[in-house]
Amino acid sequence: MKRRSFIQFSTKSGLVLLLSGHQIVRGAGIVAVRVWPAAAYTRITIESDVALVTKQTFIKEPPRLAVDIEGLELSPALRELVAKVKADDPYIGGLRIGQFKTSTSVEAPSIVRLVLDLKQAVLPQVFTLQPVAGYAHRLVIDLYPAVAMDPLEILIAERMAESKDSKLGVRPTKPQLTPSLPATSDPLGDWIAQRNNQTGDLRNRPVPKGNHHNENAQMASPPDTQLRRPNKTDRLIIVALDPGHGGEDPGAIGPQGTREKDVVLRVALLLRDRINDSVINGNPMRAYLTRDADFFVPLHERVRKAQKVQADLFVSIHADAFTTPQASGASVFALSEKGASSAGARWLANKENAADAVGGINIKNKNAEVQKVLFDMSTTAQIKDSLQLGSTVLREIGGLGRLHKPRVEQASFAVLKAPDIPSVLIESAFISNPEEEEKLRSHEYQNQLADAIMRGIKHYFSKNPPLARNRSL
């Protein structure tokens, strides 16, 4: 029998054995391990053939998270996690994996302990997911920043850094941004809302509820002490771009293995560059991406992100798939007030709305309010504007090739349920169709698609000027 090297560390509750050499998994079998780093949060996924039972402990100083997985022994697959954590991960400084036993007895239950050394304070979420869409059981560890950056402040600061004619002088070339408070507190947003109220613009800024004081968060200074009031308003037009799927959720997969999440992200990044270089009626535009890399964003969070930056438009980009490879053509969808406009639209909405189950959402933190829409006057107006936006985009996309349907269809898509933002979902082509998959893989078509959507957005704004709103500092 080969000897195994190990290092022993005494702890209050037993021994930690950091093992090397081949290990045999007893009990649960590890199928795969994955790490999804992103600026918004980092996710670790451990996929196993049976459900894993865990206990976790978070230590603030220095910040680290310990997760004990019960009834498990180390395996080569688990040790792969160490190498998957990269040096540029925004939250994880290092990962240690060890074998833990409650006693020195050979029959004592085995526990694998993960220790995450963190680069900053985080709000960890540890939860499990049931098997779905080809995945076995999954243990998910999400690391969110304890103090998140305000996305609207970031957009404004980027614009100010780019503006050569700005004489405000309140930000350096590389903006030093003040983090916003977690949860409902948003000092910059509150200040903007107050200014909007003073100018008579009451649209689309909810009054924060709840206690704004958090003993675990550092209070930001009052906005007026951080930012000087401007002498004039530079209207910033914001378009929220929503590349579908991401991270654990690949979306549809074409015959050649092309993943929807990859294609739509590339199109969104191309469209972002076009938006950021554009001006509407003398007002600069700025794109805000719900995801700018390969990570998962829940459906309700996509909507919340767009509302957080007070987006003027919301454009969700997808690449459709169907049960047969013959289906072809692009489509554009808007929210429906009276049910889906066709059986196909209803089927697609149900499929897209299932993305949360595949991508992996922590049900305990899900915002149920987004799942239902009270069809009041604001929602009715949103649907009307969305149909107009959809029509202009559909007309431009139609110039690239065949349309699946000649009109904007409607259904109850979860990502289109912001009652205050005109929203459309674009199915750019059928990735399940071999010919259209080849187009989607083409950089030429991706650029053509970004150009077409950009023209549609400009045509919409030429007939529907955005409402007055102060966003610049």
N, C-alpha and C positions, 0 to 999 in steps of 0.2 A: 504494500500500500504506500502510495506517495505521501510524503509528509507535507503538511500545509503550514505556511508561515502565518503568524498572527501577532498583533500587538494588543495588549490588554490595558484598558483604562478603567479604573475603579469609579463607580458612580454610587449615588445614594441607594439606587434600586437594583444594582446588580453589576454585571460586567458588560462592557462593550468590546466586541472582538472585531477588529478591522482585518478582514481576511483577504488572502490572495490565493490564486490557484483555482482549479475547477471546482465548482459547487453544483450540487444537484438540488433542484427545486423539489420540495416535498409539499404537498397540498396544492396551493394555487400555482398555476403555470403562467409565466409572463409571456404574452404574445408579442408586445412591442412597447417601446418607450419613445416619447417624442417631446421636444422642447420647442415652444413657439415664442421667441422674444419679440417684443414690440415696445414702442415708446409708451403706449397706453397701458399695457400690462404684459407680464410674462406668464405663460401657461406651461405647466408640465403635465403630461398625460402618461399614465401607466395602464396599459391594456392587458387584461388577464382573462383566463378562461373561467374563472369564478369571481364572484364579488369579493372585494377586499374590505377588511374592517380596519379602521385607522383611529388613532388618537393623535392629537397635535398639541404642541406647546410653542407659544410665541414668546421670545425674550427680547425686550426692547433695547438693552444696552449690553454689548453691541447687538444690533438687530440681527436675529437669526430665528429660523423656524425649524422645529424638530417634528417630524412626522413618523410615528411608529405604525408599521403595517404588521398586523397580527397574523400568526400562522403561516409565516413565509420564511424561506431561507434564500440567501444570496444566490444569484445566478449570473452568468455572463451578460444576459440581456439587461439585468438591472444595473450592472456596473457600466454599461454603455452610457447611462445617464451622465456620468461624470464628464465624459468627453464631449457630450452634446451641449454642455453649457459653455458658451464662448466668452471670451474676455470682454467683448463689447456689450454683453447683456446689460440692459439698464438697471436691473434689479438684483441679479444674483452675482455675488462676488466669488462664490465657490460652492461646491457640493461635495459632501462626504456621505458615504454609505457604509453602514456597519451592521454586524450581526449582534443582536441583543438577546440575552436570556434572563428570565426573571430569577433564575437561581443557577447554581453550578450543576444541577442534576441533568443527566443526559436526556431524561424524559421531559424536561421543562419545555414549555411551548416556545417556539422560535419567533422572533420578531426582527424585522428589518427596520432599521432606523435611518431615515434620511435627515441630514442636517444641512439646511440652506443658509450659508453665510450671506447676508444681504448688504447691498451698497447703500440702502436708505430705508427709512421707516416705511412699512407697507401695511396694507389691510389684506391679510391672507384669506382666501376662501378655499376650503377643502371639501370636495363633495364627490359623489359617485354617480355614474350614468349606467342605465340598463342597456343591454345589447340593442343595436339598431343599425340598419343600413350597412351591413357587412362588418360592423364593429362588434367586438365582444364586450365584456364588462370593462368600464373605464373608471380609474381613479384620477381625478383632476385636482391640481393645485394651481390656483390663480393668485398672482401677486400684484395687487393694485397699489399705486402710490398712496400713502397716507394723506398727502397734500397734492392735489392734482393741479396741473396748469389750466388756466382758463382759455379755451380754444378761441373765443372771440378776441381776447386780448392778444393772443398770438397772431391772429390774422391782421389786426390793426397795427401791431408793432412791425410785422413784416412789410406792410404797406408803407409805414413811416420810414423804415430803413431804406426802402427803394426810392422814395420820393426825393429827388435832387433839389426841388424848389421849396421843400418844407423849411420854415424858419422857426418851428416850434422849439427845437433843441432840447426836447425832454427825454430822448432815448439815444443811446449810443448806436453806432453802426450795427453792432451785434446786440440786439435788445437783451437787457437783463430783466427777465419777466418775473413778476411777483406771483407766486402760486396763489390760486384761489382756495377758499376753504372747501372741505369736502361737503358732500350732501347738498343742502339747499342754500347755503350761504354763498353769495357771489357779489363781492363788493363792487367790482367794475361793472357788472351787469346792473346792479341796483342803481349805480350812479348814472349809467346810460338811460335807464328807465326813468329816473327822476328828470333828466334833461328832456327826454321825449315827452313826458307829461307836461313839462313847462311849455313846450312848443306845440302842444295839442295833439301829438301823435301817441295814441293810446293802444295801438295795435300790437298784439302778439308778445306782450311781456308780462307773464304772470307775477303776481305779488308773492314773494317768498313766504313760506309758512314755516312754523316751528321755531325752535330755539336756535339762534345763530351762533351761540357760544359753544365751543367744543374744547374741553380742557385738554384734549390730546392734540389739538392743532394750534399752530402759532397764528395768532390773529394778524391779519394784514392791516396795514395802516389805512386810514380813511382815504378813498380815492383822490380827494382833492389835495392831499398832501403828497401824493405820488405823481400826479399828472396835472399839468397846467391846462386851463380851459383854452380852447382854440379861439382865434379871432374870426375864423370862418369855418364852415362845414365842408368837408370833402366827403361826398356821399360814396360809400363803399358798397358795391353791389356784390352780394355773396351767393354763389351757386354751390350747393352741397352735392357732391358726387359720391355715389354709393356703389362701389364695386361689390357685386354679390358674392356671398359665400366667403371662403377663406379659412385658413388654419385647419382644424379638424374636418371641416366641411369642404370637400373638393368641388361641390356642385356636380353638374353633369360631366360625363367623361366620353369623349369621342372614340370612334373605332381605332384611331391611331394612339389613343391614350392621352389626348389633349384634355387638360383639366379646365373646366369653366372658370374656376377662381383665378387662374393664371392669365387667361386671355382678357377677362374683363378688367383686371387690375392694370394691364398694360394699356388698354384703351382709355381707362380713367386717367392714368398718368399723362397720356398724350393730350387728352382733353383739358386736364388741369393746366398744362403749359399754355394752351391756346387761350383759356379763360384769363389767366394771369397776365397775358400780353394784350388783352382787349380793353376797350373803353366804350361805354354806352352813354351817348349824349353828354360827353365830357366827364363822366364818372368812371373811375377805375373799377375793374372787376377782380374778384378774388375767388378762387376755388377752394373749397374745404372738403377733404376726403374723409369719409367715415372710417376707412382703413387705407393706409398707404403702403402696406406690406402684407405678407402672408400670415395673417392672424384672424381669428374668428371674432365677429361682432354680433351679438344677439340682435334680433329684429327690432325690439323696442328701444335698444340702445342706439341704433342707427337713426331712428326718428328723434330721440332725445338729443343726439349730437347736433342734428340739423336745427332743432329748436334752440339749442344753447347758443349757436352763433347767429340766430335770427336770420336764417337763410331766406333769400328771396325765391329760390327755386330748389327743388330736390329732384335729382336725376339718378335713378337706380339702373345699373347696367348689368345685363345678364346675357347668356347664350343658351338658348332653349334646347331641349331634348324631348324626343317622343319615342313611343314604343316601336315605331317602324322607321327605317332610315329614309323613307321617301318624303317625309315632311320637310318643308323648306320655306324660306322667306323670313323676313324680319317682321316684328310686331311692336306696337307701343300700347301700353295699358295705363289707365287711370283708375282711381277709386270709384266704386259703385255705390250708389245710394239705395238702389232697389234690387240688388242681386246681380249676378254675373250676366254679361251681355251674350254669352254663349256657353255651351257645355265645355268647350275647349278652354275658355278663359277661366271657368270655375275650376277645372282640373289643374290648370297651371298654377292658379292662386293657391290651391291646397298644397301643391307640391312645393312651391316656394315658401309657403308659410311653415312647412315642416323642417326648414333649415335649422331651427333652434335645436330640435331633437338630435340632428346629425352633428352639428357643430359643438353642442354640449353647453347647455345653459343651466346655471344654478337656479333651480325653480324657486328656492326660498327668496331670492333677490329679484325675481321677475316683476316688472311693472305691469300689473294687470290692466291698468288704465288704457294702455295702448291697444289692448286686444279688443276693446269695444269703443265705438265711436258714436257719440250722440250727434245725430244729424241735425244740427241747428243751422242757423243762417250762415255762420262762418264756414261750416263744412260744405254746405251747398255752393257757396261762392268759390271755395277751394276746388271743388269738382269742376265747376264751369271753367275756371282758369286753367286747371290741369288738362282739360279736353282741348283747350286752345293751344296750350304748349305742346301737347301730344300731336296735334294735327300738323303743326309746323315742323316738328322733328320727323314725323312719319313721312311727310312730303319730301324732305331732304334725303332721308335714308332710302326712300323709294327710287331715287336717282342712281343708287349704287347697284340695284338689282331687284329681284322679285320680292314683293311683299307677301307675307302670309295672309294678311287680311287688309283690305283697302281703307279701313277706318280704324280709329282708336277704339280698342275694346275696354271693357270695364269689369272689374271683379274686386273682391275684398282682400287685396294684398295688405299684409300687416305693415310693410314699410311705407305705404302711401297714406297712412292714417294720421298725418299731422294736419289738424284742421285749419292751420294758419299758413301753410306753405303749399303753393301749387306743386304737385308731385306727379312724376311719371315713371314708369318702369319700362325699359327698353330691352326687348329680346332681340339681340343684334343678328342672330342667325340660328339655325338648328345645328348644334355641334354634333348631333347624332347622325346627320347627313354627311357622308364622306366628302362630297364636293364642298359643302359649306364649312366643314371642319378645316379643309385645306385653306379656304379663304381666311378663316379666323386665325390660322397660324401665320398668315402672311403679314409682314410689317406694312406692306403697301395698303392692304385692306384695312388694317387697324388704323392707319393714318387717315384713310378716306372716311372711315366711320367717325373718327374724332372730328374731322372737318365738317361732316354732315350734321352731326349733333350741334356743333358750334354755330353753324348757320341757322339751324332751327331755333336755338336760344336767342340769337340776335334778332331774328325775325319776330319772335314772340315779344321781346322787349320793345321793338319798334312800334308795335301796336298796343302794348300794355306796359307803359312805363312803371317801374317799381314805385311803391308807395314811399313817401318821404320818411326818412328814418336817419337819425344821427348815429353814426357808428365811428366816426373818425375822432381822433384826439388832438 
